[in-house]
Amino acid sequence: MMVAAFGALSEKVAALRRKSGTGRMERWLTGEEVCGQLRISPRTLQTLRDRRLIGYSQINRRFYYKPEEVKRLIPLVGTLYPRGR
């Protein structure tokens, strides 16, 4: 019964991958990676989330970010936080 359930789950994942068009799952960035790329502190990243300036997904206590969101913010970080906060 458990093997059958796993097989069904595997088929659903495969269908989602085909539906996405590229056939592969997109890689999301962790908070640490985003802080490094934007050169900001974790607290500043939290402020960006609180102000809804960056999109994210949360799984348990961890936050994940799409690379497009980070690229969109790179030119804006200097204007939002001019003193490098």
N, CA, C and O atoms as CSV, one atom per row, in Angstrom:
chain,resi,resn,atom,element,x,y,z
A,1,MET,N,N,0.825,-1.189,0.000
A,1,MET,CA,C,0.000,0.000,0.000
A,1,MET,C,C,0.872,1.257,0.000
A,1,MET,O,O,0.584,2.219,-0.711
A,2,MET,N,N,1.947,1.241,0.808
A,2,MET,CA,C,2.832,2.392,0.871
A,2,MET,C,C,3.586,2.569,-0.454
A,2,MET,O,O,3.808,3.698,-0.890
A,3,VAL,N,N,3.974,1.483,-1.085
A,3,VAL,CA,C,4.674,1.552,-2.368
A,3,VAL,C,C,3.748,2.138,-3.432
A,3,VAL,O,O,4.182,2.921,-4.276
A,4,ALA,N,N,2.489,1.760,-3.389
A,4,ALA,CA,C,1.518,2.298,-4.350
A,4,ALA,C,C,1.327,3.796,-4.131
A,4,ALA,O,O,1.234,4.555,-5.096
A,5,ALA,N,N,1.268,4.230,-2.870
A,5,ALA,CA,C,1.118,5.653,-2.569
A,5,ALA,C,C,2.342,6.431,-3.045
A,5,ALA,O,O,2.213,7.533,-3.578
A,6,PHE,N,N,3.526,5.856,-2.853
A,6,PHE,CA,C,4.742,6.512,-3.316
A,6,PHE,C,C,4.752,6.608,-4.839
A,6,PHE,O,O,5.173,7.623,-5.394
A,7,GLY,N,N,4.303,5.581,-5.499
A,7,GLY,CA,C,4.229,5.598,-6.958
A,7,GLY,C,C,3.285,6.674,-7.461
A,7,GLY,O,O,3.577,7.359,-8.441
A,8,ALA,N,N,2.151,6.823,-6.788
A,8,ALA,CA,C,1.189,7.863,-7.167
A,8,ALA,C,C,1.792,9.250,-6.961
A,8,ALA,O,O,1.618,10.137,-7.797
A,9,LEU,N,N,2.493,9.434,-5.857
A,9,LEU,CA,C,3.145,10.716,-5.586
A,9,LEU,C,C,4.209,11.008,-6.634
A,9,LEU,O,O,4.333,12.138,-7.106
A,10,SER,N,N,4.964,9.998,-6.990
A,10,SER,CA,C,6.000,10.151,-8.009
A,10,SER,C,C,5.396,10.568,-9.345
A,10,SER,O,O,5.966,11.406,-10.043
A,11,GLU,N,N,4.274,10.007,-9.702
A,11,GLU,CA,C,3.591,10.370,-10.945
A,11,GLU,C,C,3.104,11.812,-10.906
A,11,GLU,O,O,3.193,12.523,-11.908
A,12,LYS,N,N,2.594,12.248,-9.767
A,12,LYS,CA,C,2.129,13.634,-9.635
A,12,LYS,C,C,3.283,14.610,-9.782
A,12,LYS,O,O,3.139,15.643,-10.437
A,13,VAL,N,N,4.424,14.300,-9.184
A,13,VAL,CA,C,5.602,15.169,-9.307
A,13,VAL,C,C,6.057,15.225,-10.761
A,13,VAL,O,O,6.386,16.297,-11.267
A,14,ALA,N,N,6.078,14.089,-11.426
A,14,ALA,CA,C,6.474,14.050,-12.834
A,14,ALA,C,C,5.517,14.878,-13.688
A,14,ALA,O,O,5.955,15.573,-14.605
A,15,ALA,N,N,4.232,14.816,-13.403
A,15,ALA,CA,C,3.245,15.598,-14.153
A,15,ALA,C,C,3.464,17.091,-13.927
A,15,ALA,O,O,3.363,17.879,-14.868
A,16,LEU,N,N,3.762,17.484,-12.701
A,16,LEU,CA,C,4.034,18.893,-12.418
A,16,LEU,C,C,5.282,19.381,-13.135
A,16,LEU,O,O,5.321,20.510,-13.625
A,17,ARG,N,N,6.288,18.543,-13.197
A,17,ARG,CA,C,7.518,18.918,-13.895
A,17,ARG,C,C,7.259,19.096,-15.387
A,17,ARG,O,O,7.787,20.023,-16.001
A,18,ARG,N,N,6.460,18.224,-15.969
A,18,ARG,CA,C,6.124,18.354,-17.391
A,18,ARG,C,C,5.304,19.617,-17.623
A,18,ARG,O,O,5.481,20.300,-18.631
A,19,LYS,N,N,4.425,19.920,-16.709
A,19,LYS,CA,C,3.554,21.079,-16.833
A,19,LYS,C,C,4.335,22.393,-16.751
A,19,LYS,O,O,3.939,23.389,-17.356
A,20,SER,N,N,5.444,22.395,-16.002
A,20,SER,CA,C,6.218,23.622,-15.831
A,20,SER,C,C,6.896,24.057,-17.124
A,20,SER,O,O,7.329,25.204,-17.230
A,21,GLY,N,N,6.996,23.181,-18.092
A,21,GLY,CA,C,7.559,23.553,-19.384
A,21,GLY,C,C,9.035,23.233,-19.513
A,21,GLY,O,O,9.457,22.728,-20.553
A,22,THR,N,N,9.830,23.506,-18.496
A,22,THR,CA,C,11.264,23.273,-18.603
A,22,THR,C,C,11.617,21.842,-18.239
A,22,THR,O,O,12.687,21.362,-18.612
A,23,GLY,N,N,10.750,21.155,-17.523
A,23,GLY,CA,C,11.034,19.787,-17.134
A,23,GLY,C,C,11.924,19.688,-15.913
A,23,GLY,O,O,12.299,18.589,-15.503
A,24,ARG,N,N,12.264,20.815,-15.331
A,24,ARG,CA,C,13.088,20.768,-14.129
A,24,ARG,C,C,12.531,21.757,-13.111
A,24,ARG,O,O,11.888,22.747,-13.461
A,25,MET,N,N,12.790,21.466,-11.878
A,25,MET,CA,C,12.319,22.345,-10.821
A,25,MET,C,C,13.248,23.547,-10.728
A,25,MET,O,O,14.463,23.416,-10.880
A,26,GLU,N,N,12.682,24.698,-10.482
A,26,GLU,CA,C,13.459,25.924,-10.354
A,26,GLU,C,C,14.173,25.946,-9.012
A,26,GLU,O,O,13.623,25.506,-8.002
A,27,ARG,N,N,15.376,26.451,-9.003
A,27,ARG,CA,C,16.135,26.535,-7.760
A,27,ARG,C,C,15.794,27.840,-7.057
A,27,ARG,O,O,15.891,28.914,-7.650
A,28,TRP,N,N,15.401,27.750,-5.815
A,28,TRP,CA,C,15.103,28.919,-5.005
A,28,TRP,C,C,16.310,29.218,-4.136
A,28,TRP,O,O,17.099,28.323,-3.834
A,29,LEU,N,N,16.456,30.459,-3.738
A,29,LEU,CA,C,17.591,30.890,-2.925
A,29,LEU,C,C,17.206,30.924,-1.452
A,29,LEU,O,O,16.066,31.223,-1.096
A,30,THR,N,N,18.180,30.613,-0.607
A,30,THR,CA,C,17.954,30.718,0.834
A,30,THR,C,C,18.176,32.165,1.266
A,30,THR,O,O,18.695,32.976,0.499
A,31,GLY,N,N,17.786,32.478,2.481
A,31,GLY,CA,C,17.991,33.816,3.019
A,31,GLY,C,C,19.456,34.198,3.065
A,31,GLY,O,O,19.808,35.348,2.802
A,32,GLU,N,N,20.313,33.244,3.398
A,32,GLU,CA,C,21.747,33.521,3.462
A,32,GLU,C,C,22.295,33.898,2.087
A,32,GLU,O,O,23.116,34.807,1.964
A,33,GLU,N,N,21.835,33.196,1.063
A,33,GLU,CA,C,22.286,33.497,-0.294
A,33,GLU,C,C,21.803,34.877,-0.736
A,33,GLU,O,O,22.544,35.621,-1.380
A,34,VAL,N,N,20.566,35.217,-0.393
A,34,VAL,CA,C,20.017,36.514,-0.765
A,34,VAL,C,C,20.777,37.639,-0.058
A,34,VAL,O,O,21.109,38.650,-0.677
A,35,CYS,N,N,21.048,37.466,1.226
A,35,CYS,CA,C,21.804,38.483,1.974
A,35,CYS,C,C,23.180,38.691,1.351
A,35,CYS,O,O,23.653,39.822,1.250
A,36,GLY,N,N,23.812,37.617,0.941
A,36,GLY,CA,C,25.119,37.728,0.311
A,36,GLY,C,C,25.070,38.441,-1.020
A,36,GLY,O,O,25.932,39.271,-1.310
A,37,GLN,N,N,24.073,38.133,-1.838
A,37,GLN,CA,C,23.960,38.759,-3.153
A,37,GLN,C,C,23.595,40.229,-3.062
A,37,GLN,O,O,24.106,41.050,-3.824
A,38,LEU,N,N,22.702,40.567,-2.120
A,38,LEU,CA,C,22.269,41.955,-1.988
A,38,LEU,C,C,23.154,42.760,-1.036
A,38,LEU,O,O,23.034,43.982,-0.943
A,39,ARG,N,N,24.045,42.056,-0.329
A,39,ARG,CA,C,24.925,42.677,0.667
A,39,ARG,C,C,24.118,43.416,1.733
A,39,ARG,O,O,24.354,44.586,2.035
A,40,ILE,N,N,23.156,42.679,2.286
A,40,ILE,CA,C,22.314,43.219,3.349
A,40,ILE,C,C,22.326,42.242,4.522
A,40,ILE,O,O,22.751,41.094,4.387
A,41,SER,N,N,21.862,42.707,5.651
A,41,SER,CA,C,21.799,41.858,6.840
A,41,SER,C,C,20.499,41.051,6.830
A,41,SER,O,O,19.559,41.388,6.111
A,42,PRO,N,N,20.453,39.990,7.628
A,42,PRO,CA,C,19.200,39.232,7.728
A,42,PRO,C,C,18.034,40.099,8.217
A,42,PRO,O,O,16.894,39.893,7.800
A,43,ARG,N,N,18.310,41.052,9.086
A,43,ARG,CA,C,17.243,41.936,9.582
A,43,ARG,C,C,16.693,42.806,8.459
A,43,ARG,O,O,15.485,43.036,8.386
A,44,THR,N,N,17.570,43.292,7.584
A,44,THR,CA,C,17.118,44.091,6.442
A,44,THR,C,C,16.279,43.230,5.503
A,44,THR,O,O,15.281,43.698,4.957
A,45,LEU,N,N,16.675,41.991,5.317
A,45,LEU,CA,C,15.893,41.082,4.487
A,45,LEU,C,C,14.511,40.865,5.095
A,45,LEU,O,O,13.517,40.794,4.371
A,46,GLN,N,N,14.447,40.762,6.402
A,46,GLN,CA,C,13.155,40.630,7.068
A,46,GLN,C,C,12.306,41.873,6.844
A,46,GLN,O,O,11.098,41.771,6.629
A,47,THR,N,N,12.927,43.040,6.892
A,47,THR,CA,C,12.200,44.289,6.638
A,47,THR,C,C,11.652,44.308,5.216
A,47,THR,O,O,10.523,44.744,4.995
A,48,LEU,N,N,12.433,43.844,4.257
A,48,LEU,CA,C,11.952,43.765,2.873
A,48,LEU,C,C,10.740,42.848,2.771
A,48,LEU,O,O,9.791,43.147,2.047
A,49,ARG,N,N,10.770,41.733,3.495
A,49,ARG,CA,C,9.600,40.833,3.519
A,49,ARG,C,C,8.412,41.522,4.176
A,49,ARG,O,O,7.298,41.479,3.654
A,50,ASP,N,N,8.651,42.160,5.323
A,50,ASP,CA,C,7.558,42.810,6.052
A,50,ASP,C,C,6.886,43.902,5.223
A,50,ASP,O,O,5.669,44.074,5.282
A,51,ARG,N,N,7.684,44.636,4.455
A,51,ARG,CA,C,7.152,45.713,3.608
A,51,ARG,C,C,6.657,45.201,2.265
A,51,ARG,O,O,6.212,45.974,1.416
A,52,ARG,N,N,6.740,43.883,2.083
A,52,ARG,CA,C,6.298,43.221,0.848
A,52,ARG,C,C,7.031,43.735,-0.382
A,52,ARG,O,O,6.444,43.892,-1.453
A,53,LEU,N,N,8.314,43.993,-0.212
A,53,LEU,CA,C,9.139,44.433,-1.326
A,53,LEU,C,C,9.820,43.265,-2.025
A,53,LEU,O,O,10.351,43.421,-3.125
A,54,ILE,N,N,9.807,42.097,-1.393
A,54,ILE,CA,C,10.381,40.898,-1.997
A,54,ILE,C,C,9.427,39.732,-1.765
A,54,ILE,O,O,8.919,39.525,-0.663
A,55,GLY,N,N,9.206,38.989,-2.821
A,55,GLY,CA,C,8.349,37.811,-2.708
A,55,GLY,C,C,9.133,36.640,-2.133
A,55,GLY,O,O,10.348,36.547,-2.311
A,56,TYR,N,N,8.443,35.762,-1.453
A,56,TYR,CA,C,9.101,34.624,-0.828
A,56,TYR,C,C,8.100,33.507,-0.602
A,56,TYR,O,O,6.888,33.698,-0.704
A,57,SER,N,N,8.634,32.342,-0.295
A,57,SER,CA,C,7.832,31.210,0.164
A,57,SER,C,C,8.444,30.731,1.459
A,57,SER,O,O,9.659,30.782,1.646
A,58,GLN,N,N,7.598,30.269,2.344
A,58,GLN,CA,C,8.078,29.800,3.638
A,58,GLN,C,C,7.728,28.335,3.802
A,58,GLN,O,O,6.584,27.924,3.610
A,59,ILE,N,N,8.736,27.554,4.162
A,59,ILE,CA,C,8.536,26.147,4.485
A,59,ILE,C,C,9.069,25.969,5.896
A,59,ILE,O,O,10.260,26.139,6.157
A,60,ASN,N,N,8.167,25.626,6.794
A,60,ASN,CA,C,8.474,25.587,8.222
A,60,ASN,C,C,9.002,26.951,8.642
A,60,ASN,O,O,8.295,27.949,8.501
A,61,ARG,N,N,10.207,27.018,9.146
A,61,ARG,CA,C,10.752,28.309,9.593
A,61,ARG,C,C,11.733,28.924,8.610
A,61,ARG,O,O,12.343,29.951,8.905
A,62,ARG,N,N,11.891,28.314,7.453
A,62,ARG,CA,C,12.864,28.809,6.471
A,62,ARG,C,C,12.153,29.555,5.356
A,62,ARG,O,O,11.051,29.195,4.941
A,63,PHE,N,N,12.815,30.605,4.884
A,63,PHE,CA,C,12.278,31.406,3.783
A,63,PHE,C,C,13.095,31.127,2.534
A,63,PHE,O,O,14.311,30.944,2.595
A,64,TYR,N,N,12.400,31.097,1.393
A,64,TYR,CA,C,13.047,30.862,0.115
A,64,TYR,C,C,12.594,31.937,-0.863
A,64,TYR,O,O,11.460,32.413,-0.809
A,65,TYR,N,N,13.513,32.312,-1.765
A,65,TYR,CA,C,13.284,33.435,-2.668
A,65,TYR,C,C,13.597,33.015,-4.093
A,65,TYR,O,O,14.540,32.261,-4.333
A,66,LYS,N,N,12.800,33.507,-5.043
A,66,LYS,CA,C,13.062,33.245,-6.448
A,66,LYS,C,C,14.226,34.128,-6.897
A,66,LYS,O,O,14.327,35.281,-6.478
A,67,PRO,N,N,15.091,33.598,-7.734
A,67,PRO,CA,C,16.221,34.406,-8.218
A,67,PRO,C,C,15.783,35.683,-8.938
A,67,PRO,O,O,16.485,36.693,-8.877
A,68,GLU,N,N,14.636,35.655,-9.617
A,68,GLU,CA,C,14.146,36.848,-10.315
A,68,GLU,C,C,13.842,37.982,-9.338
A,68,GLU,O,O,14.080,39.151,-9.641
A,69,GLU,N,N,13.314,37.630,-8.166
A,69,GLU,CA,C,13.017,38.642,-7.151
A,69,GLU,C,C,14.286,39.328,-6.683
A,69,GLU,O,O,14.313,40.543,-6.492
A,70,VAL,N,N,15.332,38.545,-6.501
A,70,VAL,CA,C,16.604,39.104,-6.028
A,70,VAL,C,C,17.209,39.999,-7.104
A,70,VAL,O,O,17.684,41.094,-6.806
A,71,LYS,N,N,17.195,39.539,-8.353
A,71,LYS,CA,C,17.739,40.350,-9.450
A,71,LYS,C,C,16.981,41.656,-9.595
A,71,LYS,O,O,17.574,42.688,-9.908
A,72,ARG,N,N,15.681,41.619,-9.372
A,72,ARG,CA,C,14.868,42.826,-9.467
A,72,ARG,C,C,15.259,43.841,-8.396
A,72,ARG,O,O,15.188,45.048,-8.627
A,73,LEU,N,N,15.667,43.356,-7.231
A,73,LEU,CA,C,15.987,44.245,-6.123
A,73,LEU,C,C,17.409,44.787,-6.132
A,73,LEU,O,O,17.688,45.777,-5.455
A,74,ILE,N,N,18.309,44.168,-6.876
A,74,ILE,CA,C,19.711,44.592,-6.844
A,74,ILE,C,C,19.869,46.092,-7.100
A,74,ILE,O,O,20.558,46.754,-6.324
A,75,PRO,N,N,19.269,46.661,-8.144
A,75,PRO,CA,C,19.450,48.109,-8.348
A,75,PRO,C,C,18.698,48.963,-7.329
A,75,PRO,O,O,19.038,50.131,-7.139
A,76,LEU,N,N,17.693,48.406,-6.678
A,76,LEU,CA,C,16.880,49.179,-5.749
A,76,LEU,C,C,17.442,49.250,-4.333
A,76,LEU,O,O,17.118,50.173,-3.586
A,77,VAL,N,N,18.279,48.289,-3.957
A,77,VAL,CA,C,18.765,48.230,-2.576
A,77,VAL,C,C,19.524,49.497,-2.212
A,77,VAL,O,O,19.383,49.999,-1.097
A,78,GLY,N,N,20.325,50.021,-3.129
A,78,GLY,CA,C,21.075,51.249,-2.854
A,78,GLY,C,C,20.183,52.449,-2.634
A,78,GLY,O,O,20.526,53.343,-1.861
A,79,THR,N,N,19.036,52.484,-3.306
A,79,THR,CA,C,18.121,53.605,-3.118
A,79,THR,C,C,17.251,53.427,-1.884
A,79,THR,O,O,16.874,54.408,-1.243
A,80,LEU,N,N,16.931,52.181,-1.546
A,80,LEU,CA,C,16.116,51.922,-0.365
A,80,LEU,C,C,16.921,52.104,0.921
A,80,LEU,O,O,16.423,52.620,1.921
A,81,TYR,N,N,18.176,51.666,0.866
A,81,TYR,CA,C,19.055,51.715,2.037
A,81,TYR,C,C,20.384,52.352,1.629
A,81,TYR,O,O,21.378,51.648,1.456
A,82,PRO,N,N,20.408,53.681,1.474
A,82,PRO,CA,C,21.604,54.347,0.938
A,82,PRO,C,C,22.840,54.240,1.816
A,82,PRO,O,O,23.953,54.383,1.311
A,83,ARG,N,N,22.687,53.997,3.091
A,83,ARG,CA,C,23.857,53.912,3.971
A,83,ARG,C,C,24.354,52.492,4.115
A,83,ARG,O,O,25.171,52.217,4.993
A,84,GLY,N,N,23.881,51.574,3.272
A,84,GLY,CA,C,24.375,50.205,3.276
A,84,GLY,C,C,23.878,49.363,4.438
A,84,GLY,O,O,24.592,48.487,4.926
A,85,ARG,N,N,22.672,49.624,4.874
A,85,ARG,CA,C,22.109,48.828,5.977
A,85,ARG,C,C,21.731,47.466,5.538
A,85,ARG,O,O,21.243,46.672,6.342
